[in-house]
Amino acid sequence: MSDNDRKVSFGFRDVPENEKSRLVGRVFSNVAQRYDIMNDLMSFGVHRLWKDALIDWLSPSPGAQLLDVAGGTGDIAFRFLDKLGSKASASRATVCDINPDMVSIGVERARQRGLSTRVAFTCGDAQHLPFPGESFDAYTIAFGIRNVTNIDQALTEAFRVLKPGGRFLCLEFSKVDNPILERLYDMWSFNVIPAIGHAITNDRNAYEYLVESIRRFPPQKPFADMITAAGFSQVKWRDLTSGIVAMHSGWKF
Ligand SMILES: C[S@@+](CC[C@H](N)C(=O)[O-])C[C@H]1O[C@@H](n2cnc3c(N)ncnc32)[C@H](O)[C@@H]1O
């Protein structure tokens, strides 16, 4: 079967495998300027607490080198450096994201925070990371992996670029474990989020895609199995907000 014949999900649609990355690129280029404000509006600011929880679980050591893949406008990298504080000046964060429009917002935010010397932004694909093997102590990916065409390939790359003893942490929308909350969440996601997206970014389709892609992403256990299959050990997850979001952790030994 050629790449043109193989289909992958793009929201609720199935599209040729070699089309997905272009479609995802268009979504994030269209929303980049308003991406951060949209996150606050869609989640009532709760995405900030979820990202804090990821960095708390990572609990980085002074000197740690972080790679934040699909890092967009830099939220995870900034939190990582804030957590370590100015004493851990040897720690660096590298943000790698496929979309130059998201990256350029991140570069400007780092400049405004005085962090330009401690965060490097690179354009690159999670499936073919532009870094040598065994380069980083920690790999994070927040709300990024469901956008990647071949998730197994991205996990294999995560394993390759981590040093032995390195940590993988993923923050992603997941399966809600409470039926009442699930109904409310569905109503909010399918009715309100696309309407807010339309009002703020003039792109309803982008936010329909984001909501649909969440429903197509594997639930907690199957995703943990994929992480294990990529070579990681001691794979665990923690639900946040009743499973609206889950954090998955694994170690490279
Ligand atoms: C929902 S945003 C998350 C941004 C950031 N991590 C955050 O939590 O705010 C998803 C990001 O994934 C990026 N992305 C999508 N496919 C990618 C790929 N194959 N490789 C690297 N980044 C990718 C997009 O460009 C976008 O910036």
The ligand as an SDF file (V2000), in Angstrom:
LIG
                    3D

 27 29  0  0  0  0  0  0  0  0999 V2000
   -2.2210   22.0740   20.6440 C   0  0  0  0  0  0  0  0  0  0  0  0
   -0.6310   22.6750   20.2390 S   0  0  0  0  0  0  0  0  0  0  0  0
    0.2670   22.4260   21.7510 C   0  0  0  0  0  0  0  0  0  0  0  0
    1.3210   23.4800   21.9790 C   0  0  0  0  0  0  0  0  0  0  0  0
    1.9610   23.4510   23.3670 C   0  0  0  0  0  0  0  0  0  0  0  0
    2.6240   22.1990   23.6120 N   0  0  0  0  0  0  0  0  0  0  0  0
    0.9690   23.7270   24.4480 C   0  0  0  0  0  0  0  0  0  0  0  0
    0.7180   22.8340   25.2540 O   0  0  0  0  0  0  0  0  0  0  0  0
    0.4340   24.8340   24.4980 O   0  0  0  0  0  0  0  0  0  0  0  0
   -0.0280   21.3980   19.2050 C   0  0  0  0  0  0  0  0  0  0  0  0
    1.3050   21.7150   18.5740 C   0  0  0  0  0  0  0  0  0  0  0  0
    1.7820   20.5270   17.9270 O   0  0  0  0  0  0  0  0  0  0  0  0
    2.5330   20.9520   16.8050 C   0  0  0  0  0  0  0  0  0  0  0  0
    2.7300   19.7900   15.9080 N   0  0  0  0  0  0  0  0  0  0  0  0
    1.7910   19.1600   15.1680 C   0  0  0  0  0  0  0  0  0  0  0  0
    2.3420   18.1270   14.4890 N   0  0  0  0  0  0  0  0  0  0  0  0
    3.6670   18.1070   14.8350 C   0  0  0  0  0  0  0  0  0  0  0  0
    4.7510   17.2790   14.4730 C   0  0  0  0  0  0  0  0  0  0  0  0
    4.6060   16.2590   13.6030 N   0  0  0  0  0  0  0  0  0  0  0  0
    5.9590   17.5460   15.0030 N   0  0  0  0  0  0  0  0  0  0  0  0
    6.1340   18.5800   15.8660 C   0  0  0  0  0  0  0  0  0  0  0  0
    5.1420   19.4090   16.2310 N   0  0  0  0  0  0  0  0  0  0  0  0
    3.9090   19.1750   15.7390 C   0  0  0  0  0  0  0  0  0  0  0  0
    1.7000   22.0800   16.2340 C   0  0  0  0  0  0  0  0  0  0  0  0
    2.4190   22.8680   15.3420 O   0  0  0  0  0  0  0  0  0  0  0  0
    1.2690   22.8130   17.5010 C   0  0  0  0  0  0  0  0  0  0  0  0
    2.1590   23.8410   17.8460 O   0  0  0  0  0  0  0  0  0  0  0  0
  1  2  1  0
  2  3  1  0
  2 10  1  0
  3  4  1  0
  4  5  1  0
  5  6  1  0
  5  7  1  0
  7  8  2  0
  7  9  1  0
 10 11  1  0
 11 12  1  0
 11 26  1  0
 12 13  1  0
 13 14  1  0
 13 24  1  0
 14 15  1  0
 14 23  1  0
 15 16  2  0
 16 17  1  0
 17 18  1  0
 17 23  2  0
 18 19  1  0
 18 20  2  0
 20 21  1  0
 21 22  2  0
 22 23  1  0
 24 25  1  0
 24 26  1  0
 26 27  1  0
M  CHG  2   2   1   9  -1
M  END
$$$$
